[in-house]
Structure formats: structure tokens, C-alpha cells
């Protein structure tokens, strides 16, 4: 591993001697590219940034006022992409000494040959007795919600030790979130952006039960949890609107066709026409708003309507089975079956139908960048030749 091709990014608010010790240890491990973000620290803490800048040759990026960890990371990503040239990986870590240098090295080594669209997570274990309750409960709870609501499995949802390629930094810069919720939003974004999560086991360290953390257990936890429920909430609202559209158009078509179509036909005709309109509406909303699939391909339309037809047939069959063999009333059988299909449809749309696929290796991305650079240089040479001829 070439440590000169790794940039370490450390967001910091009101640091103490732990920041100096961390920088000293990182420098001893020959990490030379270190960027520290001063996110609006108090005046009495500013001398720590002067020390790491003057004595340890660190880059220091300063916010005049505290803007939050999310904004600090996004501004730093932009700064790195604009000012650092020869690097492959960016690793973020906390400034309070909770991440050991050997774990930084371990994550950097594991991330060396990953796919270009990858996010590395340094994952802690929460079964230890010395883990603070709020950290243990918060991780277990958000881990469970992340799996159930979003279909994403990670061991540590709140780790600050993360690794990024150039590609993933660019992808995450437009992800919403200004404070601690941004780190969860990045994990959520891996689904739509088809970013692979690479986990790396690290030590579990809490200094003074994590008292130095600026994480607000109530305010920041609410922001994180609300983001987890957001996709399912939007899916539910879209389904309710589609149901209302279906009922409205069904009533309209019944009123229009009842007088000139046979009694055995107008209900079927009205049902089919209304379902086509409501399903088309639901497809457009789910694709663009709920699951935010920006690719344009007929495959999404085909798979979605195959699911619609499959759900209608399966619903009819299962309701009939429950009524005939389980003595269910028709309405309760319908509610039970369609309720289960509603959840299954959400999972299939999230994980299969509207999932994108744009994987590219880190090596391939680097080769493409070199080819692009060669092409640009060739164009410059061609221009120079033409000027010489004139």
C-alpha cells in the first residue's frame, strides 16, 4: 500500500491534546496527506490547529462558525477533489482518539483494490461490557431498521472511520444532511447509487463513555430514524394516492360504459382501464420519487407491470384459498393477503426492480482517467503542431 496515495480527513470541533497525539501517531505511520477541518471551534481551541499545521504540516480547512459534521465532510470532499491530485483513497476518522492508527492502516489496506463505487466502514463490535448503553442501543436499533426498511445490512451504522474512492466522494457530495444524519444518509444512498459497502473489523474504544462526542442522543437520533422511515412512508403515500386514483377512474368508467356495454363486461373493462391508469401513476412516482431510479430503460417498466399482474393473480388465488379452506370472510382474507403483498412488493421494487447496476473497478477507473489525460495531452500536442505549421 502506498500511503502517499491516501488522504486522511479529520473533522474536528473544539479539540484538545488528543488531536495532537492522533496526528503525531499518524505521521509516525508515514501518512503525509492529512486534512483537518476546524468546524467553528472556540477561540481557546484554535492553537491546536496552529500546532498541527505548523509542526506537523497538516492541511487545515476552517469554518468560521459551526456548520455540522455533514457540511464539514462535504466541503472537505470538495476541497480534496479540487486541491489533491495524486490520491486513490480518502479515509475519515474522528479527532478524539477513538480510532487507533493500526485500524486506519488496516482499513486502507483492505480498501486498496476495491471497486470504484465502494464505501469502506470500520466496524466495531457492540457485545463488549464497556460499550455505553446509548451507543449499543443506538447501533442495534438503527441496524435493525436499516435492514427491515431499506434492505441494507451493516455491522456499525455510526462509525466515523470510513474509506472513500474518488468516485464515491463525488457520489456523496449531493447527499442531504448537514450534521450527524449525513453519515447515515451516505449509507442509505448506497442503495440507489449501487455503491458496495466494504466492512473492516476494528477495535471498539470509548473514552470516558464517549463524553467528548457532540452527538445529541434525542435530536440527532430523531433525524437518523426519520430518514430510515422516509422511503417506506413515501411508498405508502404513493400507494394510497394510486388507490384513490384507481377508485376514482373506476367510478368514472362505470358511469360512462354501463349504458352501452353489456352487464357482464363493463365492470371488467372499468377495472382494467382504471388499474392501467393508477398503476402507471404508481410506477412513475415510485421510480422517480420513492426509489429515485434515474436510469431510463424499458426494463423497469416491464418488470414493474409484471409484478402488478403477478400480484393481482396471486391475490385472487390466495383470497380464494383462505375463504374456501380457512373459513375467512372475503373482506378479511383480502385485507390479510393484500397487506402481505404490499410489503413484499415494496421489498421487490426496492431490491430488484428499481435497483441500478453501474459497477466499476478502482483499477479500471484509474486507467480511464489516465486514458482521458493522455487524450487531453494528445489534443494539446495536435494544437501545438497546427500552430507550428502556421
VENHURA-V434994 format. One record per backbone hydrogen bond with DSSP energy under -1.0 kcal/mol. NH is the residue of the N-H (numbers start at 1). CO is the residue of the C=O. E is the energy in kcal/mol with one decimal. If there is no record, write none. Layout:
# VENHURA-V434994
NH	CO	E
NH	CO	E
This chain:
# VENHURA-V434994
5	2	-1.9
6	3	-1.4
7	89	-2.8
8	33	-2.9
9	91	-3.2
10	35	-2.8
12	37	-2.8
19	16	-1.5
21	17	-2.4
22	18	-2.3
23	19	-2.5
24	20	-2.4
25	21	-2.2
26	22	-2.4
27	23	-2.5
28	24	-1.8
29	25	-1.1
30	27	-1.7
31	26	-2.0
35	8	-3.3
36	59	-3.0
37	10	-2.2
38	61	-2.9
39	12	-2.6
39	37	-1.0
40	38	-1.6
45	42	-1.7
46	43	-1.2
48	45	-1.3
50	46	-1.5
51	47	-2.0
52	48	-2.0
53	49	-1.6
54	50	-2.9
55	51	-2.7
58	52	-2.1
59	34	-2.8
61	36	-2.8
63	38	-3.2
71	178	-2.3
72	68	-2.2
73	69	-2.5
74	70	-2.3
75	71	-2.6
76	72	-1.9
77	73	-2.7
78	74	-2.1
79	75	-2.1
80	76	-2.9
81	77	-2.6
82	78	-1.4
83	79	-2.1
84	80	-2.8
87	85	-1.4
88	5	-3.1
89	5	-1.8
90	164	-2.6
91	7	-2.6
92	162	-2.5
93	9	-1.9
104	100	-1.5
105	101	-2.4
106	102	-2.0
107	103	-2.4
108	104	-2.3
109	105	-2.4
110	106	-2.1
111	107	-1.8
114	111	-1.0
116	360	-3.5
118	116	-1.5
119	196	-2.9
120	163	-2.8
121	198	-2.8
122	161	-3.0
123	200	-2.0
131	128	-1.1
136	132	-2.5
137	133	-3.2
138	134	-1.8
139	135	-2.1
140	136	-2.2
141	137	-2.7
142	138	-2.3
143	139	-2.3
144	140	-2.0
145	141	-2.3
146	142	-2.5
147	143	-1.8
148	144	-2.5
149	145	-2.9
150	146	-1.1
151	147	-1.0
152	146	-1.7
162	92	-1.6
163	120	-2.1
164	90	-2.8
169	165	-2.0
170	166	-2.0
171	167	-2.0
172	168	-2.3
175	172	-1.4
182	179	-1.7
183	180	-1.1
185	181	-2.5
186	182	-2.0
187	183	-1.2
188	184	-2.4
189	185	-2.3
191	188	-1.3
193	189	-2.4
195	190	-2.1
196	117	-2.7
198	119	-3.1
200	121	-2.6
202	123	-2.5
211	208	-1.1
213	210	-1.3
220	216	-1.7
222	218	-2.0
223	219	-1.6
224	220	-2.0
225	221	-2.8
226	222	-2.5
227	223	-1.4
228	224	-1.4
229	225	-1.7
233	229	-2.5
234	230	-2.6
235	231	-2.3
236	232	-2.3
237	233	-2.5
238	234	-2.5
239	235	-1.9
240	236	-2.3
241	237	-2.6
242	238	-2.1
243	239	-2.2
244	240	-2.3
245	241	-2.3
246	242	-2.6
247	243	-2.6
248	244	-2.6
249	245	-2.6
250	246	-2.1
251	247	-2.3
252	248	-1.9
253	249	-3.0
254	250	-2.3
255	251	-2.1
256	252	-1.9
257	253	-2.9
258	254	-1.9
261	257	-1.5
265	262	-1.8
266	262	-2.0
269	265	-2.9
270	266	-2.5
271	267	-2.4
272	268	-2.5
273	269	-2.4
274	270	-2.3
275	271	-2.2
276	272	-2.1
277	273	-1.8
278	274	-2.6
279	275	-2.4
280	276	-1.9
281	277	-2.2
282	278	-2.4
283	279	-2.6
284	280	-2.2
285	281	-2.3
286	282	-2.7
287	283	-2.5
288	284	-2.2
289	285	-2.6
290	285	-1.9
291	286	-3.1
293	287	-3.5
300	297	-1.1
302	298	-2.5
303	299	-2.7
304	300	-2.4
305	301	-2.2
306	302	-1.8
307	303	-1.9
308	304	-2.1
309	305	-2.2
310	306	-2.4
311	307	-2.8
312	308	-2.1
313	309	-2.4
314	310	-2.8
315	311	-2.6
316	312	-2.1
317	313	-2.3
318	314	-2.8
319	315	-2.5
320	316	-1.9
321	317	-2.1
322	318	-2.6
323	319	-2.3
324	320	-2.4
325	321	-2.7
326	322	-1.2
328	322	-1.9
333	329	-2.5
334	330	-2.3
335	331	-2.2
336	332	-2.3
337	333	-2.5
338	334	-2.5
339	335	-1.8
340	336	-1.9
341	337	-2.5
342	338	-1.9
343	339	-1.4
344	340	-2.4
345	341	-2.7
346	342	-1.7
347	343	-2.1
348	344	-2.5
349	345	-2.5
350	346	-2.3
351	347	-2.9
352	348	-2.2
353	348	-2.2
354	349	-2.4
362	114	-1.6
365	361	-2.4
366	362	-2.1
367	363	-2.3
368	364	-2.4
369	365	-2.1
370	366	-2.1
371	367	-2.6
372	368	-2.6
373	369	-2.2
374	370	-2.7
375	371	-2.6
376	372	-2.3
377	373	-2.5
378	374	-2.5
379	375	-2.2
380	376	-2.1
381	377	-2.4
382	378	-2.6
383	379	-2.2
384	380	-2.5
385	381	-2.4
386	382	-2.3
387	383	-2.5
388	384	-2.4
389	385	-2.3
390	386	-1.9
